[in-house]
Amino acid sequence: MRTLLNRLGNQLLPFSMALTIAFMANGVTASPEVPSENKNKEDIVQVQMETSKGNIVLQLDEKRAPVTVKNFLRYVDEGFYDNLIFHRVINGFMIQGGGMDKNMTQKPTKAPIYNESSNGLANRRGTIAMARTSAPHSATSQFFINLEDNNSLNYRTGQPGYAVFGHVVKGMDVVDAIAKVRTGRKAGHSDVPVEPVFIIKADRVQAADKNEPPVK
């Protein structure tokens, strides 16, 4: 039986070549962009993803993942995610999106960012983390939502992990519904939903007055 780490190697990393080509084609260097950080940030930031299966509300952790949250919000505020799809779905593991359109064409991105996987946030069920290639600091726009506690994706000393930067506070039933769609191969990629699952729109929403815990 494949371990989750092996599944990660097979499922989250095949885009390494495609991403490298995309960076070269767009004149983007491999050096990660590190936006300015504000570690004293206390505001509660939430983003709603309206999908073709229902709405998902994410609460982002600006204090522990300032670089990643700033990067994600730049894409949200510019409408980058609108009309993209969840292009990789593995039930019992994760759902991944934020980079491909319905034809499995990758959308050009901004520069890669610094990997904040050592921030103490774990890849637990309902958390959102950045997808990347085998290069630690290669994350750009793509993200995934964990369907289980995927401990093999966490940071370990000397071993970069996958940076968690928030969690689902509403709509985990929608995440689970996406996880159960039928998948196949398309444009050379596996685990692609046969019927596209769209991110219709991603936008900031008014957050509650207090931090909301992850939904189960």
Secondary structure per residue as TSV (DSSP state, phi and psi in degrees):
chain	resnum	aa	ss	phi	psi
A	1	M	-	360.0	137.1
A	2	R	-	-74.0	139.5
A	3	T	-	-77.0	164.0
A	4	L	H	-60.4	-34.0
A	5	L	H	-65.1	-41.3
A	6	N	H	-64.9	-39.3
A	7	R	H	-63.6	-37.6
A	8	L	H	-62.0	-45.1
A	9	G	H	-60.0	-35.6
A	10	N	H	-82.9	-25.9
A	11	Q	H	-111.3	-33.9
A	12	L	T	-96.4	-17.4
A	13	L	S	-103.1	-6.1
A	14	P	T	-63.1	-14.0
A	15	F	T	-81.2	1.6
A	16	S	H	-56.5	-45.9
A	17	M	H	-67.2	-44.2
A	18	A	H	-63.1	-40.8
A	19	L	H	-66.8	-41.0
A	20	T	H	-59.9	-44.4
A	21	I	H	-62.4	-42.1
A	22	A	H	-61.7	-42.7
A	23	F	H	-63.1	-43.1
A	24	M	H	-65.4	-42.2
A	25	A	H	-65.8	-30.2
A	26	N	T	-98.1	6.6
A	27	G	T	70.3	25.0
A	28	V	-	-96.1	131.2
A	29	T	-	-77.0	166.3
A	30	A	S	-82.6	-5.5
A	31	S	S	-72.4	130.7
A	32	P	-	-70.2	140.4
A	33	E	B	-83.0	130.9
A	34	V	-	-117.6	94.7
A	35	P	-	-62.9	160.7
A	36	S	-	-63.3	143.8
A	37	E	-	-108.2	151.3
A	38	N	-	-132.0	91.2
A	39	K	T	-73.2	-7.8
A	40	N	T	-93.9	6.0
A	41	K	-	-62.9	129.2
A	42	E	-	-122.1	-7.1
A	43	D	-	-62.5	145.8
A	44	I	-	-91.7	122.3
A	45	V	E	-115.4	127.2
A	46	Q	E	-126.9	146.5
A	47	V	E	-127.3	133.8
A	48	Q	E	-104.0	128.7
A	49	M	E	-103.7	113.0
A	50	E	E	-85.1	114.9
A	51	T	E	-114.7	169.6
A	52	S	T	-72.1	-3.8
A	53	K	T	-109.9	-3.3
A	54	G	E	132.0	-177.9
A	55	N	E	-97.2	142.7
A	56	I	E	-123.8	127.2
A	57	V	E	-108.9	127.5
A	58	L	E	-112.0	135.0
A	59	Q	E	-104.4	125.0
A	60	L	E	-98.9	146.9
A	61	D	-	-104.9	85.8
A	62	E	T	-66.9	-29.7
A	63	K	T	-70.4	-41.5
A	64	R	T	-96.5	-16.6
A	65	A	-	-136.4	59.4
A	66	P	H	-62.8	-40.1
A	67	V	H	-65.6	-47.3
A	68	T	H	-67.4	-42.9
A	69	V	H	-64.9	-43.0
A	70	K	H	-60.3	-42.9
A	71	N	H	-62.4	-47.9
A	72	F	H	-60.8	-43.4
A	73	L	H	-67.5	-30.6
A	74	R	H	-61.4	-43.9
A	75	Y	H	-65.7	-42.3
A	76	V	H	-60.8	-50.4
A	77	D	H	-64.6	-27.0
A	78	E	T	-88.9	-0.5
A	79	G	T	74.1	19.3
A	80	F	T	-60.5	-40.1
A	81	Y	T	-79.4	-13.9
A	82	D	T	-61.7	127.8
A	83	N	T	73.1	10.5
A	84	L	E	-84.0	179.8
A	85	I	E	-127.6	165.2
A	86	F	E	-84.0	105.0
A	87	H	E	-93.4	-10.6
A	88	R	E	-139.8	121.2
A	89	V	E	-130.7	121.3
A	90	I	E	-128.5	103.1
A	91	N	T	-59.6	133.9
A	92	G	T	87.8	0.1
A	93	F	T	-131.8	-75.1
A	94	M	E	-166.0	164.7
A	95	I	E	-118.3	136.2
A	96	Q	E	-124.2	139.1
A	97	G	E	-156.1	-169.3
A	98	G	S	93.1	15.8
A	99	G	S	-145.3	-20.3
A	100	M	B	-118.7	147.5
A	101	D	-	-93.1	-176.6
A	102	K	T	-64.4	-18.1
A	103	N	T	-93.6	7.0
A	104	M	-	63.5	33.3
A	105	T	-	-95.3	128.4
A	106	Q	B	-79.6	131.6
A	107	K	-	-82.4	135.3
A	108	P	-	-59.0	141.6
A	109	T	-	-119.8	177.1
A	110	K	-	-81.4	-177.6
A	111	A	-	-64.4	153.0
A	112	P	-	-66.2	160.9
A	113	I	B	-118.6	168.0
A	114	Y	-	-67.4	139.7
A	115	N	-	-83.0	113.9
A	116	E	-	-99.4	30.0
A	117	S	T	-65.8	-13.3
A	118	S	T	-90.0	18.4
A	119	N	S	-81.1	-1.1
A	120	G	S	92.6	-5.4
A	121	L	-	-88.6	129.5
A	122	A	-	-98.5	154.5
A	123	N	-	-78.6	74.6
A	124	R	-	-96.2	165.1
A	125	R	T	-53.3	132.3
A	126	G	T	88.1	-3.4
A	127	T	E	-87.4	154.7
A	128	I	E	-109.9	135.7
A	129	A	E	-138.1	164.5
A	130	M	E	-86.7	131.2
A	131	A	-	-79.8	154.1
A	132	R	-	-157.0	177.0
A	133	T	-	-88.1	-168.0
A	134	S	S	-69.2	-16.1
A	135	A	S	-78.1	126.6
A	136	P	T	-55.5	-40.0
A	137	H	T	-104.7	49.1
A	138	S	-	-113.9	2.1
A	139	A	-	-65.8	140.1
A	140	T	-	-126.5	-88.0
A	141	S	S	-111.3	-24.5
A	142	Q	-	-75.3	142.4
A	143	F	E	-136.6	167.5
A	144	F	E	-142.9	153.5
A	145	I	E	-111.2	124.9
A	146	N	E	-73.9	132.5
A	147	L	S	-91.7	-19.4
A	148	E	S	-138.4	174.9
A	149	D	-	-75.8	101.0
A	150	N	-	-98.4	75.5
A	151	N	G	-64.1	-24.7
A	152	S	G	-68.4	-12.4
A	153	L	G	-91.7	-3.8
A	154	N	S	-79.8	157.7
A	155	Y	-	-64.9	139.1
A	156	R	B	-131.9	157.2
A	157	T	T	-54.1	122.2
A	158	G	T	79.3	2.3
A	159	Q	B	-135.6	100.6
A	160	P	-	-59.8	144.5
A	161	G	-	-109.4	-151.7
A	162	Y	-	-114.0	120.9
A	163	A	-	-72.8	115.4
A	164	V	E	-82.4	138.4
A	165	F	E	-138.0	12.4
A	166	G	E	173.2	-172.4
A	167	H	E	-152.8	159.3
A	168	V	E	-77.2	128.3
A	169	V	E	-109.5	-19.3
A	170	K	E	-147.2	141.5
A	171	G	-	94.8	19.6
A	172	M	H	-64.8	-25.7
A	173	D	H	-65.0	-31.8
A	174	V	H	-69.7	-43.1
A	175	V	H	-57.5	-46.0
A	176	D	H	-65.4	-34.2
A	177	A	H	-66.7	-40.1
A	178	I	H	-63.1	-38.9
A	179	A	H	-61.6	-23.3
A	180	K	T	-96.8	2.9
A	181	V	S	-70.4	156.6
A	182	R	-	-74.7	136.8
A	183	T	E	-124.1	164.5
A	184	G	E	-162.5	-158.6
A	185	R	E	-103.3	142.8
A	186	K	E	-153.6	132.7
A	187	A	T	51.9	35.9
A	188	G	T	84.4	4.9
A	189	H	E	-115.1	145.8
A	190	S	E	-100.6	167.2
A	191	D	E	62.3	31.1
A	192	V	E	-92.3	128.3
A	193	P	E	-54.4	132.1
A	194	V	S	-62.7	-43.5
A	195	E	S	-102.7	118.6
A	196	P	-	-54.6	137.6
A	197	V	-	-105.0	109.8
A	198	F	E	-90.3	144.3
A	199	I	E	-90.7	97.7
A	200	I	E	-66.3	-44.5
A	201	K	E	-159.2	142.6
A	202	A	E	-121.6	129.8
A	203	D	E	-151.6	153.5
A	204	R	E	-69.4	146.4
A	205	V	E	-130.6	160.5
A	206	Q	-	-66.7	125.1
A	207	A	-	-87.1	160.6
A	208	A	-	-69.0	171.3
A	209	D	S	-74.4	-12.9
A	210	K	S	-134.7	162.4
A	211	N	-	-63.7	134.4
A	212	E	-	-100.5	135.6
A	213	P	-	-72.4	161.3
A	214	P	-	-61.8	146.1
A	215	V	-	-84.0	154.7
A	216	K	-	-95.7	360.0
